[in-house]
Amino acid sequence: SFKSTLAEASEADIILHVIDISHPEFEEHIAVVNDTLDELDVSGKPTIFVFNKIDKLKDRSIIPELTEKYKPAVFISAERGINMSALTEELLKILEEDTKEHTLLIKQSDYRTIAKLHEIAEITKTEYIENSVQVNFRISKKNMEQLKKLLGRKYDTETTGSWSSSINSPTLYDMLNIAIEAAQKAGNFLAQ
């Protein structure tokens, strides 16, 4: 049913709330969906309000008010392909906000970490330096938590931007340093 369909939103990283703007009671429909998402405890996820069937809207003067009330909002016609680029741009904005670029120096023999990094991040550059691999990658906040657990490290993004060891004996990660840079446009980034 309706509620079980929305329950799948708990697995999503981004919610596209698609609204039939040509329906006379579309705002009531928005409220019902939002209430259901609250009940399912998934209302805090990044959400884009996608107002569909803009080509069938009789009174376009409501668009500025809706844009202000529902943020972020895009107005499209999926059937006719109208304004689909705006939806893509909003998705990219959310992905940019949620991802950061990092650099990691890993010993070549540490296959487990290298493999996991390929699994949970978008690798943007790999450079071999002696017995190590310097990997530049983009990773979401959610996947960064997985990486922290894998490394057994505490990462302080607020102050130094470097990895610190929580293990007394020296490991390959003692040479590790993370540089946080401004997120670059993620043209081919795929959300996990």
PAZAPA-4460 file (N, C-alpha, C; in steps of 0.05 Angstrom, whole numbers, plus 32768, in hexadecimal, padded with zeros to 4 digits):
% residues 192
    n_x    n_y    n_z   ca_x   ca_y   ca_z    c_x    c_y    c_z   seq   type   mol
   8011   7FE8   8000   8000   8000   8000   8012   8019   8000     1      S     A
   8005   8030   8003   8012   804A   8003   8028   804B   8017     2      F     A
   8022   8044   8030   8036   8045   8046   804D   8033   8042     3      K     A
   8048   801B   8038   805F   8008   8033   8070   8012   801C     4      S     A
   8065   801F   8009   8075   802B   7FF3   8087   8040   7FFE     5      T     A
   807C   8052   800F   808D   8067   801B   80A1   805C   802E     6      L     A
   809C   8044   803A   80AF   8039   804D   80CA   8034   803F     7      A     A
   80CA   802F   8025   80E3   802B   8016   80F4   8044   8017     8      E     A
   80E9   805B   801D   80F8   8074   801F   810D   8073   8035     9      A     A
   810A   8061   8048   811E   805E   805D   8139   8055   8052    10      S     A
   8139   8048   803B   8152   803F   802F   815E   8054   801C    11      E     A
   8150   806A   8017   8159   807E   8004   816C   8092   8010    12      A     A
   817E   809D   8001   818F   80B2   800A   8182   80CD   8004    13      D     A
   8172   80CE   7FEF   8164   80E7   7FE6   8148   80DF   7FDF    14      I     A
   8135   80F0   7FE7   8119   80EB   7FE1   8110   80FE   7FCC    15      I     A
   8105   80F4   7FB6   80F9   8104   7FA2   80DB   8102   7FA7    16      L     A
   80CF   8118   7FB2   80B3   8119   7FB8   80A5   8123   7F9F    17      H     A
   8099   8111   7F8F   808D   8119   7F76   8070   811F   7F7B    18      V     A
   8068   8137   7F72   804D   8141   7F76   8040   8147   7F5B    19      I     A
   8027   813E   7F58   8017   8144   7F40   800C   8160   7F45    20      D     A
   8019   8174   7F3A   8011   8190   7F3F   7FF6   8197   7F31    21      I     A
   7FEE   8186   7F1E   7FD4   818C   7F11   7FBC   8182   7F21    22      S     A
   7FC1   8173   7F36   7FAB   8169   7F47   7FA2   8180   7F59    23      H     A
   7F88   8184   7F5B   7F7E   819A   7F6C   7F85   8198   7F8A    24      P     A
   7F8A   8181   7F94   7F91   817D   7FB0   7FAE   8175   7FB4    25      E     A
   7FBF   817E   7FA3   7FDB   8176   7FA5   7FE8   817D   7FBF    26      F     A
   7FE1   8194   7FCC   7FED   819B   7FE5   7FE5   8188   7FFC    27      E     A
   7FCC   817E   7FFB   7FC4   816A   800E   7FD3   8151   800B    28      E     A
   7FD9   814A   7FF2   7FE8   8132   7FEC   8005   8134   7FF7    29      H     A
   8010   814C   7FF4   802B   8151   8000   802A   814D   801E    30      I     A
   8016   8157   802B   8014   8155   8048   8011   8138   8051    31      A     A
   8001   8128   8042   7FFE   810C   8049   8018   80FD   8046    32      V     A
   8027   8102   8031   8041   80F5   802D   8054   80FD   8043    33      V     A
   8055   8117   8049   8068   8120   805E   8061   8114   8079    34      N     A
   8047   8113   807F   803F   8106   8099   8047   80E9   809A    35      D     A
   8043   80DB   8084   804A   80BF   8083   8069   80BB   8085    36      T     A
   8078   80CC   8078   8095   80CB   807B   809E   80D0   8098    37      L     A
   8090   80E3   80A5   8095   80E8   80C2   8090   80CF   80D3    38      D     A
   8079   80C2   80CD   8072   80A9   80DC   8087   8094   80D8    39      E     A
   8092   8092   80C0   80A6   807E   80BA   80C2   8087   80C2    40      L     A
   80C5   809E   80CE   80DE   80A9   80D8   80F3   80AC   80C1    41      D     A
   80EA   80B6   80AA   80FC   80BB   8094   80F9   80D8   808A    42      V     A
   80EE   80E9   809A   80E8   8104   8090   8101   8116   8090    43      S     A
   8117   810F   809C   812E   8120   809D   8141   811D   8086    44      G     A
   813A   810C   8073   814C   8107   805C   814A   811E   8048    45      K     A
   8160   8123   8039   815E   8138   8025   8147   8131   8011    46      P     A
   8137   8146   800C   811F   8142   7FFC   811D   8158   7FE7    47      T     A
   8116   8150   7FCF   8110   8163   7FBA   80F2   8160   7FB3    48      I     A
   80E4   8176   7FB4   80C8   8177   7FAC   80C7   817A   7F8E    49      F     A
   80BE   8165   7F80   80BD   8164   7F63   80A0   8168   7F5A    50      V     A
   809A   8180   7F52   807E   8186   7F49   807D   817E   7F2B    51      F     A
   806F   8168   7F26   806C   815D   7F0B   8053   8167   7EFE    52      N     A
   8051   8164   7EE4   803B   816B   7ED3   8037   818A   7ED2    53      K     A
   804E   8198   7ED2   804D   81B5   7ED1   8040   81BE   7EB7    54      I     A
   8041   81AE   7EA2   8035   81B5   7E89   8016   81B5   7E8A    55      D     A
   800B   81A8   7E9F   7FEE   81A7   7EA2   7FE4   81BA   7EB7    56      K     A
   7FF6   81CA   7EC2   7FEE   81DE   7ED7   7FE0   81F5   7ECA    57      L     A
   7FC8   81FC   7ED4   7FB8   8212   7EC9   7FC2   822D   7ED2    58      K     A
   7FCA   822F   7EEC   7FD2   8249   7EF7   7FEF   8247   7F00    59      D     A
   8001   8251   7EF0   801D   8250   7EF6   8026   8265   7F0A    60      R     A
   8014   8277   7F12   801B   828B   7F25   8020   8280   7F41    61      S     A
   8019   8267   7F46   801E   825A   7F60   803A   8250   7F63    62      I     A
   8049   824F   7F4D   8064   8244   7F4E   8077   8252   7F62    63      I     A
   8078   826D   7F61   808A   827B   7F75   8083   8274   7F92    64      P     A
   8069   8273   7F98   8061   826C   7FB4   8069   8250   7FBB    65      E     A
   8066   823D   7FA9   806D   8221   7FAE   808C   821F   7FB1    66      L     A
   809A   822E   7FA1   80B7   822D   7FA2   80C1   8237   7FBD    67      T     A
   80B3   824A   7FC9   80BA   8254   7FE3   80B2   8241   7FF9    68      E     A
   809B   8235   7FF6   808F   8223   800B   809D   8208   800C    69      K     A
   80A4   81FD   7FF5   80B0   81E2   7FF4   80CC   81E4   7FE8    70      Y     A
   80E0   81E0   7FFA   80FC   81E3   7FF1   810B   81C9   7FF4    71      K     A
   811B   81C2   7FE1   811D   81CD   7FC6   8106   81C1   7FB6    72      P     A
   80FD   81D1   7FA2   80E7   81C9   7F91   80EF   81CC   7F74    73      A     A
   80E7   81B9   7F63   80EB   81BB   7F46   80D0   81B6   7F39    74      V     A
   80CC   81C2   7F22   80B3   81C0   7F14   80B9   81B4   7EF8    75      F     A
   80AD   819C   7EF3   80B4   818D   7EDB   809B   8182   7ECE    76      I     A
   809F   8178   7EB6   808C   8167   7EA9   809D   814F   7EA0    77      S     A
   809A   8139   7EAE   80AA   8121   7EA8   80A2   8116   7E8D    78      A     A
   8088   8117   7E87   807E   810D   7E6D   808A   811C   7E55    79      E     A
   808C   8137   7E58   8096   8147   7E42   80B3   814F   7E45    80      R     A
   80C0   8147   7E5B   80DC   814D   7E5F   80E2   816A   7E65    81      G     A
   80CE   8178   7E6F   80D1   8194   7E76   80E0   8197   7E90    82      I     A
   80F5   81A7   7E90   8104   81AF   7EA8   8112   8198   7EB7    83      N     A
   8117   8183   7EAA   8124   816C   7EB7   8141   8173   7EC0    84      M     A
   814D   8186   7EB2   8168   818E   7EBA   8168   819B   7ED6    85      S     A
   8152   81A9   7EDD   8150   81B5   7EF8   8150   819F   7F0D    86      A     A
   8143   8189   7F08   8142   8173   7F1B   815E   8167   7F1E    87      L     A
   816C   8164   7F08   8188   815A   7F09   8199   816D   7F19    88      T     A
   8196   8187   7F15   81A6   819A   7F24   81A1   8199   7F42    89      E     A
   8188   8196   7F4A   8181   8194   7F66   818D   817A   7F72    90      E     A
   818B   8164   7F64   8197   814B   7F6D   81B5   814F   7F71    91      L     A
   81C3   815C   7F5E   81DF   8160   7F61   81E6   8172   7F78    92      L     A
   81D6   8186   7F7E   81DB   8197   7F95   81DA   8187   7FAF    93      K     A
   81C6   8176   7FB1   81C4   8165   7FCA   81DC   8152   7FCB    94      I     A
   81E4   8146   7FB5   81FB   8134   7FB5   8214   8143   7FBD    95      L     A
   8217   815C   7FB3   822E   816C   7FB9   822F   8172   7FD7    96      E     A
   8218   8179   7FE3   8217   817F   8000   821E   8167   8011    97      E     A
   8218   814F   8007   821C   8137   8017   8237   812A   8012    98      D     A
   8246   8133   7FFF   8260   8126   7FF9   8277   8139   7FFC    99      T     A
   828D   812E   8003   82A6   813D   8006   82BC   812E   7FF7   100      K     A
   82D0   813D   7FEF   82E7   8130   7FE2   82FD   812D   7FF6   101      E     A
   830A   8116   7FF6   831F   8110   8009   8336   8103   7FFA   102      H     A
   834D   8102   8007   8365   80F4   7FFD   836E   80E1   8013   103      T     A
   8376   80C9   800B   837E   80B5   801E   8397   80A7   8014   104      L     A
   83AB   80A3   8025   83C3   8094   801E   83C1   8078   802A   105      L     A
   83C1   8064   8019   83BD   8048   8023   83D4   8037   8018   106      I     A
   83DE   8025   8029   83F3   8012   801F   83E6   8000   800A   107      K     A
   83F5   7FFA   7FF5   83EB   7FEA   7FDF   83E2   7FCE   7FE9   108      Q     A
   83EE   7FC5   7FFE   83E7   7FAA   8008   83CD   7FAA   8017   109      S     A
   83C1   7FC1   801D   83A8   7FC2   802C   8390   7FC0   8019   110      D     A
   838D   7FA9   800D   8378   7FA4   7FF9   835C   7FA9   8004   111      Y     A
   8358   7FA1   801D   833E   7FA3   8029   8334   7FC0   8029   112      R     A
   8345   7FD3   8032   833D   7FEF   8033   8339   7FFA   8017   113      T     A
   834B   7FF3   8004   8349   7FFD   7FE9   832F   7FF3   7FDC   114      I     A
   8329   7FD9   7FE0   8310   7FCE   7FD5   82F7   7FDB   7FE0   115      A     A
   82F7   7FDF   7FFA   82E0   7FEC   8008   82DD   8009   7FFE   116      K     A
   82F3   8017   7FFB   82F2   8032   7FF1   82E5   8033   7FD6   117      L     A
   82EC   8021   7FC4   82DF   8020   7FAA   82C2   801A   7FAC   118      H     A
   82BA   800B   7FC0   829E   8003   7FC4   828D   801A   7FCE   119      E     A
   8298   802B   7FE0   8287   803F   7FED   828C   805C   7FE4   120      I     A
   829F   8060   7FD2   82A6   807B   7FCA   82AA   807C   7FAC   121      A     A
   82AA   8095   7FA2   82B1   8099   7F86   82CE   80A1   7F84   122      E     A
   82DE   8090   7F78   82FB   8095   7F76   82FF   80A9   7F5F   123      I     A
   830D   80BF   7F66   8311   80D3   7F51   832E   80D3   7F47   124      T     A
   8341   80C8   7F56   835D   80C7   7F4E   836C   80B3   7F5F   125      K     A
   837D   80A4   7F52   838F   8091   7F60   83AB   8096   7F57   126      T     A
   83BD   8098   7F6A   83DA   809C   7F64   83EA   808A   7F76   127      E     A
   83FD   807C   7F69   840E   8069   7F77   8428   8078   7F80   128      Y     A
   842D   8076   7F9A   8444   8084   7FA6   8453   806E   7FB6   129      I     A
   846A   8065   7FAC   847A   8050   7FB8   8468   8038   7FBD   130      E     A
   8465   8030   7FD7   8455   8018   7FDE   8438   8020   7FE6   131      N     A
   8430   8038   7FE0   8416   8041   7FE8   8406   804B   7FD0   132      S     A
   83EC   804F   7FD5   83DA   8059   7FC0   83CD   8072   7FCC   133      V     A
   83D0   8088   7FBE   83C1   80A0   7FC7   83A7   80A1   7FB7   134      Q     A
   8391   80A0   7FC5   8377   809F   7FB8   8367   80B8   7FBF   135      V     A
   835E   80C6   7FAA   834C   80DD   7FAD   8330   80D2   7FA8   136      N     A
   831D   80D9   7FBA   8302   80CD   7FB7   82ED   80E0   7FC2   137      F     A
   82D5   80DC   7FB8   82BE   80EB   7FC2   82AD   80D6   7FD1   138      R     A
   82A3   80DF   7FE9   8294   80CC   7FF9   827E   80DB   8008   139      I     A
   8267   80CD   800B   8251   80D9   8019   8256   80D8   8037   140      S     A
   8248   80E8   8046   824A   80E8   8063   8244   80CD   806E   141      K     A
   822F   80C0   8064   8227   80A6   806D   823D   8091   8069   142      K     A
   8249   8091   8051   825E   807E   804B   8278   8085   8059   143      N     A
   827C   809E   8060   8294   80A6   806F   8294   8099   808B   144      M     A
   827D   8095   8096   827B   8087   80B0   8285   806A   80AD   145      E     A
   827E   805D   8097   8288   8042   8092   82A6   8041   808F   146      Q     A
   82B1   8056   8081   82CE   8057   807E   82DC   805B   8098   147      L     A
   82D1   806C   80A9   82DD   8071   80C4   82DE   8057   80D4   148      K     A
   82C9   8047   80D3   82C8   802E   80E1   82DD   801B   80D6   149      K     A
   82E0   801A   80BC   82F3   8009   80AF   830F   8010   80B7   150      L     A
   8315   802A   80B9   8330   8033   80C0   8336   8032   80DE   151      L     A
   8321   8031   80EE   8325   8032   810B   8331   804C   8114   152      G     A
   8328   8061   8108   8333   807B   810D   831D   808F   8115   153      R     A
   8326   80A5   8120   8314   80BB   8126   831C   80D1   8112   154      K     A
   8309   80DB   8103   830E   80F0   80EF   8302   8109   80FA   155      Y     A
   8312   811E   80FC   8309   8138   8107   8306   814B   80F0   156      D     A
   82EE   814E   80E5   82E9   815F   80CE   82E7   817C   80D6   157      T     A
   82E2   8181   80F0   82DE   819D   80F8   82F8   81AC   80FC   158      E     A
   830E   819E   8104   8326   81AC   810B   833D   81A6   80F7   159      T     A
   834A   8190   80FB   8362   818C   80EC   835E   8180   80D0   160      T     A
   8348   8171   80CD   8344   8164   80B3   8356   814C   80AF   161      G     A
   8360   8140   80C5   8372   812A   80C2   8368   8112   80D2   162      S     A
   8373   80FB   80CB   836D   80E2   80D9   837F   80E0   80F2   163      W     A
   8374   80D7   8108   8384   80D3   8120   8381   80B6   8128   164      S     A
   8396   80AA   8132   8395   808E   8139   8388   8089   8154   165      S     A
   8377   8075   8154   836C   806C   816E   8379   8052   8177   166      S     A
   838E   804A   8168   839D   8031   816E   83B9   8039   8176   167      I     A
   83C4   802D   818B   83DE   8035   8195   83F5   802D   8182   168      N     A
   83F4   8015   8176   840A   800C   8165   8408   801B   814A   169      S     A
   841F   8022   813E   841F   8030   8125   8414   801E   810E   170      P     A
   8404   8029   80FE   83F8   801B   80E7   83FD   802C   80CE   171      T     A
   83F5   8021   80B7   83F8   802F   809E   83E8   8049   809F   172      L     A
   83D4   804B   80B0   83C3   8063   80B0   83D0   807A   80C0   173      Y     A
   83E7   8074   80CE   83F5   808A   80DB   83FF   809E   80C8   174      D     A
   8403   8096   80AE   840C   80A8   8099   83F5   80B6   808B   175      M     A
   83DD   80AF   8093   83C5   80B8   8085   83BF   80D5   808B   176      L     A
   83B5   80E3   8076   83AD   80FF   807A   8395   8104   8067   177      N     A
   8380   8110   8071   8369   8116   8060   8368   8134   805B   178      I     A
   8364   813C   8042   8361   8158   803B   8345   815C   8032   179      A     A
   8336   816D   8040   831A   8173   8038   831A   818A   8024   180      I     A
   830E   8186   800D   830C   819B   7FF9   82EF   81A1   7FF3   181      E     A
   82EA   81B7   7FE6   82CE   81BD   7FDF   82C5   81A8   7FCB   182      A     A
   82AC   81A0   7FCE   82A1   818B   7FBC   82A1   8196   7FA0   183      A     A
   82A9   8184   7F8D   82A9   818C   7F71   828F   8181   7F65   184      Q     A
   8288   818D   7F4E   826F   8185   7F41   8271   8167   7F3B   185      K     A
   825C   8158   7F43   825C   813B   7F41   824D   8132   7F28   186      A     A
   8258   8137   7F12   824A   8130   7EF9   8243   8113   7EF6   187      G     A
   8255   8101   7EFE   824F   80E5   7EFB   824C   80D6   7F15   188      N     A
   8248   80E5   7F2B   8246   80D9   7F45   822B   80CA   7F48   189      F     A
   822C   80B2   7F51   8214   80A2   7F56   820F   80A0   7F74   190      L     A
   81F7   80A6   7F7C   81F0   80A4   7F99   81F0   8087   7FA1   191      A     A
   81F9   8081   7FB9   81F9   8066   7FC4   81DD   805F   7FCC   192      Q     A
***
